[in-house]
């Protein structure tokens, strides 16, 4: 994954394309989206373009994932509790 590779440090587009086993145009499309969203920074030096992860850019996603995980965990625990309180033992069902 591009983000995993960029977490290791800056990389050129060709190195990133090789990492994900994709063509340069497809990799460029992915990188353009990540750059536009502020997750990745692009730096051009001569003919070489280097991409790097923007520090802290994934924190909002991490916060959202944690809050969503906690919400679903609470909902599923509540469901399990309600289902357990209405379930009848097998002997009573017969």
Protein Blocks (a to p, Z undefined) as FASTA:
>chain_A
ZZlmmmnoccdfklmmmmnopafklmmmmmmmmmmnopaccddehjbccddddehklmmm
mmmmmmmmmmmmmmmmmmmmmmmmmpccfklmZZ
